[in-house]
Amino acid sequence: MLRVCAVLLMIVVFGCDGPVDPDNGTTTTTSVDAATTTTTTAVADPGAYPIVDTNQSNCHDESDQISCPDTGEGFYGQDAQYEANIASYKNNGDGTITDLNTGLMWQKDPGEKVSYDEAVANLEGFSLAGYTDWRIPTIKELYSLMNFNGQDISGSEGNDTSGLTPFIDTDYFAFYYGDTSAGQRLIDSQWVTGNINVSKVMNNQECFFGVNFADGRIKCYPTQTGGTQQGYYAIYVRGDEYGVNTFTDNNDDTVTDEASGLMWQKNDSGEGMVWEDALGYCEDLSLANYTDWRLPNAKELQSIVDYTKSPDATGTAAIESVFSITSINNEGGEKDYPYYWTSTTHMNFINSQYGAYISFGRGLGYMAEHGGWIDVHGAGCQRSDPKVGNPDDYPTGHGPQGDAIRIYNYVRCVRGGDVTPGTGDEPASGGGSTEDECAPPAGCDPPQPGVPPEPGCELPPGCEPPETQPPA
């Protein structure tokens, strides 16, 4: 097993001190010849990095929700048809939530918006539920809370939030859209992590990778707050380190992450393709004597991003050098690395014509005021592209920051992870977080230390009320 190292700063950022790769970790590749592969390697059992399911519960074609297709039909193999580690939380009744998959304990309510510097400074002396070892989450920790049954509100007008569904489980976590009465946009719900980008964006702007639970994306937000968002939401976390990979090259064109239990295609597709073809590419792949490959969902693919690397900082893609990755010339004429499709539909309140991708190169946008094509979102961002169409229809990108629209994105397939596939019209996922077996009965308040429950509100047998003080 490979050695994994971690460096813990005041702001949590992970990195390894391995040697610099002489080839910058990049390889120009073509398709894999599975016929020459003879080695068989088992997928490891999930270890310290269980990938929490996206909870996406419906199937989609290039624009609309559909009945889930069967094997061999178009659009088979999408997110809702594979399920593993369904999100499961426990409300501790003391302002904290425990993730029963990752073991992390979360602050339930972020409270008012703060600046990035305030989010860091407020940790000093912070105590909640008797614990004082809270920290700012990493991007992989915060993204573990993403629920892709949410709907992107980009383009919505007014201030009515009724009927809107954010990308976080509001049965457990407090969530807030932007305050329009204070001049914010509804979409301004950006949440803090400790991952400062190793590169600058927007022509030399320092930023951190954050999650927007209103629109369902990862991007790099400025550490110096400005614009309409007027600060960020910050929830703290405690628990063992989560999100560190342990990669093993199986020497058969596959790579196993011992931490997550997932096996990955070492080489990518070598060319871009539309979303439906990406699903079919992985479903049809035979590699290393395995035929159960699938297109990874958004959380699975994001799990292999290396946020200590970027084209501008290290001259590489944001991925470990154990993987091969195709290089491209981007819209601005620079050497860069592709966007990669996920099996996850990025739904909005109008339709489902966008699929989520992860960028392992620059998160490019066209900003005329900054001279044209620049890195707007950072290597490792999660955005979305139309599932079909012509990229030439978007000569200056799309949206307020001119996101580069490629449509023909690259593919890296995955297998393993104790996944349950769906069949026919039935998705694999039920879509909601699983219930805590020790939750109080419906209509009852969470139990409090030293306070006897009301009649009819007793916990199930074998369940104990929360401790008065945290364990030593």
PyMOL commands that set and color helices and strands:
alter all, ss='L'
color gray80, all
select helices_A, chain A and resi 34-36+79-81+116-121+139-143+180-182+275-283+298-302+368-370+391-393
alter helices_A, ss='H'
color red, helices_A
select strands_A, chain A and resi 59-60+65-66+82-83+89-91+96-99+105-107+190-191+207-212+217-222+237-238+247-249+254-257+262-265+328-329+335-336+339-345+354-359+364-367+372-375+382-386+414-416+420-421
alter strands_A, ss='S'
color yellow, strands_A
deselect
rebuild
show_as cartoon
